[in-house]
Amino acid sequence: MSYTEYASPLVERVASREMIELWSPQKKFSTWRRCWVALAEAEHELGLPITLEQIEEMRAHIDDIDFEAAARIERETCHDVMAHIHTYGLVAPKAKGIIHLGATSCFVTDNTDLILMREGLQLLLARAVNVLARLTDFAMTWKDLPVLGFTHFQPAQPVTLGKRVCLWAQDLLMDIEDIEVLLLRLKCRGAKGTTGTQASFLELFQGDSEKVKELDRRVAQKLGFESSFPITSQTYPRKVDTHVLQTLARIGESVHKFGTDMRLLQNRKEVEEPFGEKQVGSSAMAYKRNPMRCERLCALGRFLMVAPLHAQFTAATQWLERTLDDSAIRRISIPETFLACDGALILYQSIVENPAVYPKVIEKHLAEELPFMATETVLMECVRRGKDRQQIHERIRQHAQAAAHRVKVDGAPNDLIERLANDSEIGMSREELESILDPCRFTGRAAEQVQEFIEDHVRPVLQRHTSSLGMTAEVRV
């Protein structure tokens, strides 16, 4: 790398080598050539004067691209597709005259973008499945551990740690299903000509519409798609980009939610992200254990969540059959959103592979709040014993407020149970009251919900993608 030139942090610090290579110039322009080969093959099969020798020559030079020659020609022509047509012709001189026959620039640029997005989605799907597998292990390990629940970030009825993990897993499960559906719906642009009318191909095939339709179908299949979009302008519908980036943005929502929750829990010293043996939390405060990975995860999540705006503005401003102001923004927004999403899922997996859980701290925090939560059970028991509900409610309210004042103002332990035990109107012994404080009495079906959710909803997804499991999550910095 050059230290005198800007380098994208997404490449240097965030994304995997696989995703970086997917959006590389080599992959992009080799795929352009694959598109040209597919077009030539289909045109040959349907009777146009293109020889197998020409096609073989094109196939033999798909990957050996002279980037310097292409850049030189582009500076002269100010047209990247024409530059690469000429560059391809230099290494495939016998095929030079039939490369790009009947096509428009978007034949290679748009079909390639769709191919790369499809491969990117497949990679993200595999990464998300691996995160889901780790979350499954995390949830099952701690499915029974009672933890203090929170609503409004105020103490609420206890849940279990496994149940909380399932909230994160369910978000990711929806994202996985979104990617699966999107991959099924994704089509290529096909061979549609300059404004989508297929006029140039109709001319080549001397007015034979059936051959033109068959050309489009064969090109789509050769590029690995079941079909092409039935209607296009010069480009495929730019709303497709919105659908793709919205899917990645929803992953951004999921990773941000998880990262935020983990940062809150790390503040409470209940659950922490992994911390390296030589890791430094602060240059000044040597004791710090900052949730660095989760903070980065939230930052990437925010980047992902705004990405669809680029695609939405582009789709909304494609004048009539096409305007070129879509090009520059798409060169940035599509690859970088995929790189960011890839990096976010790598971070996510690295966190849930080995999180630190501190049951004693969790138990302490729960014990501090559980007396307040037990008051409804105490009230019901008093009514069952013949007490007046409204009178008992008022007694409990007064004691609860006094105990809360003692905790918050004096910094003293919660003495609510002692207060209730000493109140003759309540009429319950300390032993009876303490028997109510078993945390498992307050978690409802949480542990069963974890088991059911994993078995009924998560396992089938993991089984569908067994071949994707086992990916590592290397965080480079």
N, C-alpha and C positions, 0 to 999 in steps of 0.2 A: 504494500500500500504506500501511497505518497502522503507524507505528513505536511505537505504544502497545499493540499487540495481538500475540499470538503468531502466527507464520507458520511453516508446515511447511518445514523445510529441503529436503524432497523437491520442493516446489514452487518455492522460491526459488533452489535451488542445483543440483538434480540432474536432474530429468526434463525431457523436451522439451515444447514447447508443445502438440504433438499429443496426447501422453499426458495432460497436465494437462487439456486441454479435453475429452478423452474422459470423464474422471471428474468433470466439472463439473456443478453443478446444472442448467445449461441443457440439457446433453446428456441427463442423467438424466430430467428431467421432460418434455422433448420426446419421449423414447423411451416414457415412460408413455403419452403421448398417441398415439403411433404404435400402441401396443398396443390402446388403446381403439378407434382407428379400424379396425384389423384385425378386432377382435371385432365391431364394428358392421357392417362390410362382409360378414363371413361370415354373421352372423345375418340380414342383409337377403337375401343370396343364397339362404339356405335357408328363406326364407318368413316370417320374423318381421316384425311391423309396424314396420319401420324404413325411412324414406324416403331416397332418394338426396339429397334436399335437406338432410336432417339430416347425412348423411355428408359432403357437400361442405362444409357449415359447419364440421364438426369438422376436416376436412383443412386448411381455410383458416387455422386458428388453432393449428396444432401447435406453432409456435415462439414465438408472442407470449404469454409467460407473465407474469402479474402476481405476482411473487414476494412483494411486500409484502402483497397481499391473501391469498395462500396462507398466509403466516406468521401473519397476524392470525386467520384462520379456524382454523389449527392450534392456536394458543394457546387458542382457545375450545373446540375439540372434542377436543384432545389426540390427534389422529389425522391423520397426514400424508396418507394416501390420500384420506380424505374431504375434507380441505382442498383438495386439487388437483382432485377431482371437482367441487366447488362452484366453484372458480376457473375451471375449464374451461367450466362451464355459464354463467358470466357473459359469456364472449365467444362462446359458441355456444348462445344461449338456445333455439333451435328443437330442438337435440339434447339439451338439459339432462335430459330425462326418460328418455333411453335410454343415456346414458353409463354404462358399467360394468354393463350389463344381464346379470344372472345370474352375475357374476364375484365373486371374493373379492379382498382386497387383494393377495395374492401373485400374482394374475394379472398385475398390472403390475409389482410389485416384483421378483418372481423372473424373469419373462421378460426384464425390462430388465437385470437383473444378468447373465443368460446372454448377452444381446446384447452388452453392454459387455465382458464377458470375452472373447467371441469376437473382437470388434474389437481388443481389447488384445493378444490372442495373435497376431493377424495383424500388428500393428505390431511386436511383439517378434520375430516370425519374420523380418520384413523386416530389422530391425536385425541380428539374428544372422547372416543371410545376408551382409550387408555386412561384418561382422567377419570371417566366414569367407573372403570374397574377399580381404581385406587380408592375412590370415594365409597364404593361398595364395601371394600375391606374395612375402611375407616368406620363406616356406619355399623357394620356387623360386630366389630370389636367392642364398640361402646354402646350397643343398642339398649343396654339395661342401666347405664349410669345416669342417675338423676342429676339434672343441672337446673339452676335457676333460670326460668324463662323470663323474657322481657317483651313488653309492649310499650311503645313510646320511649324505649330505653329506660323504662322503670320496671322494678321487680314485678313479675307476674307469676302465674301458676307454673310450677316446674314442668319441664319436659325431660327427655333424655338426650344425651349428647348424640347418640345415633340418630334420633329423630331429627335433630337440628341438621346433621350432615345430610339427611335425606332431602331436606329443603334445597340444599345446594345441588344434590344429584338430580332432583326432579327438574330444576331449571336446565341443567345440561342435557338431560334426556330429551327435553322438548327441542333443544338446539340440534341434537343429533337427528331427530325425526324431521326437522325442517330441512337439513342438508340432504337427507335421503329423498325427500319429496322433490327438492329442487333438482337433484341429479336426474331423477326420472323425467322431469319436465324439460330439461335443457335440450335445445336443438341447435343445429348449426345454421349458418346463413345459407349455405349451399351455393349453387351457381345461378345467380339471378340477373347478372348484367348491371349496367351503370345506374339505372334508376329502379331496378327491381322488376322490369317488364320482360326480361329474358330476350329482348329484341335481337341482341348480337348473336345469341345462340340460335334463335329462330332463323337468322340469315345464314349462319354456318350450315344448318341442317336443311336449308332450302325449303323452309316453311313447314317442316314436319314437327308439329307440336308434341306428338307422342315421344319422339326422340329427345326433344328438349326437356320434357318432364322426366324421362328416364335418366338423362344426364344428371339432373339435379338429385334424383334419388340415389344414383350410384356414387356420386361424389360424397353425399352425406354418409353413406355406408362405409366408403373407403376411409373417411375421417373418423370413423368409430361412432357415428350417431345413427339412431334409428330413423330420423327424419330431419328435414330442414323446416324453418319457419315458412308457412304457406304464403305469407305476404311480407315483403320487405320493401324498403326504399333503397337508396344506395347502401344503407347499413341495415343490420338486424335491428329489431325494436330496442331502442335504448332503455326502455323500461326493464329489460332483462338485467342490465347492470344494477338498477335499483333493487330488484329482487335479490340479486346475489349479495350486494353490500348490506342490505337489510338483514339478511341471514347472518352475516358476520357481525353486524351491529348487535344482534340479539345475543350472540356469544359474548360480546362486550358487556352487555347488561349482566349476564350470569357471572362473569369473572369479577366484575366490579362489586356485585353483591357479596360474593364469597370473600373477596379481598377485604372489604369493609368490615364484615362480620369477624374475620380473623384478627383484624387490627383492634377491634373492640375487645375481643377475648384475650388478646395478648396484653392489652392494658390491664386487664383484671388478673393476669397471670394464671389463667385457666387452661388455655391452649396457645401454643406458640408454633410459628413456622420454624423449620430447621435452622440451626445456627452453627456455622462452621467452627472448628476448633481454633483456627487462627483469625476468624472473622472479627473485624473492628466495627463496633456500633457507632462510635462517635470519635472524632479526632481530639475532642476535649474531655468528654465524659466517658472515662474508660469502662464504666460499669454498664453502659447502655447496651441493650439488645433490641435494636430497632427492627420493626417488621419490614425490612427492605424489599423482600420479594413481593409481599402483598401491596406495598405502596407502588411499586412498579406495575403490578398487575392492575391496580386501579387507574393508573395513568394511561396504560394501554387501553383499558376498557373505555375511558373517556374518548380517546382517539377513535376507537371503533364505532362508538355510538353516534358520532357526528358524520362519519364517512358517507352514509347514504345521501346526505344533502348534495354532495357533488353530483351523484348520479341523477338525483331528482331534478336539479337545475338543468343538467344536460338534456335529459329526456324532454323536459318541458320547452326547451328552446331549439329543438331541431326543426328549423324552418322547412316546411314542405318536404321535399325528398332528402334533404340533408344540408347541414352547414358544418364547416370544418372546425368550429370552435369547440367541438367535442374532443378533438384529438389530444391537445396538450394536457387537458385536465385528466383524461382517462389514462394517459401514460404515467401519471403520478398516482392518482387515487386508487386505481384497481390493484396494481402490484403492491403498493405500500399498505393497503388495508389487509391483503393476504399475509404479508410479512408480519404485520403487527398482530394479527389474529394467531398466527403460528407461534410467535414468541409468547403471547399471553397463555396459550394452552400448555406450552413447555413449562412456563413458570408455575402454572396451576398444578400440573402433575408433580413437579419437583417439591411443592409444598405438601401435598397430600400423601406423598410416598412415605414420609417419615415425620409426621407432626408430633410435637411434644404435648402430652396431656398430663395435667396435674390433678389427680382425683382428690387429694387432701385439701387443696385450695378450693376446688369446686364444692367439696363437702362443707368447708368452713363458710363460704359465702351463702350456701343454701341454708345452713343452720341459723345464720343471722336473720334471715327473712322468713323462714318457715313458720315461726309462731304467728305472724300476721296472717299468713295464708290459711292457717289452721282454724282461724276464728269462725269461719262459716260452719265448719264441722262441729266446733264447740257449741255454736248457737243451735244447730239442729239436734245435738245430743241433749241440750238443756230443755228444748221444747218437747223432745221425746219423753223426758222425765217429768213433764207437767208444768214447766215454767212458762211464764208469759213471754212471747217472742219479742215484743216491743221493749219490754223492760230489760230483758237480757241483752238485746241489741245495743241499747243505750249504755249499759254497764261495760260491755266489751268495747264499744267505741271510745269511752272515756279512758279505759285502761290502755287501749292501743295508741291513742294520741299521747298519753303520758309516757309510754315506753318509747315511742318514736322521738319525743322531745329529748328524752334521756340519751338516746343514741346520737342524735344530730347535734344537740347543744352541748352536752357534757362529754360526748365521745365515749360513753360507757356502754357495756354490753346490753343486749336486748333482754329485759327482765319481764316481758309480757306474761310468760307462763307462770312465773312466780306471783305476779299480781293477780292473775286469774285464780290461782290455787288458794290465795289468801282471801278471796272474796266469797263470803258465805252465801250471797245471792246466786252465784254461779253454782256452787255446791259440788265441785269436782276436785278430786285430790290431784296432787302433782303427778303421781304415777299414772293416773287416768289421762291427764292432759298430755304427758310425755308419750304415752302410747299412741296418741293421735299423730305425733310428729314423724312417723316413719315416712321418709320422702317417697317411697314407692307407692304409698297410698294416694299421692297427688299427681302421678304421671299418667293416669288413665291407661289407655291402650297403646301408649307410645312405643313400647318395645315390640308389641305385636304388629303395629303399623310398619315398623322398620322391616320386620321379617316378611310381611305380606308385600310391601312395596318392592323389596329386592327380588323376591321370588316371582311375583306376578308381572312386574313391569321392567325391571332392569335386566334380569337374567336372559330373557328372550332377545334383548338387544345385543348383549354381549355374545350370545351364542350365534347371532347373525353375523357378527364381525370377529369371530374367533381368530381368523387369519391375520387380523390387524393388531392383536394383543402382543405385548412384549416390547413395545417401543420405549426407548430410554428418553429421559428428559435432561438434556445437558444444558445447564445455565452457564453461559460463558463468562459472565461477570456479575 
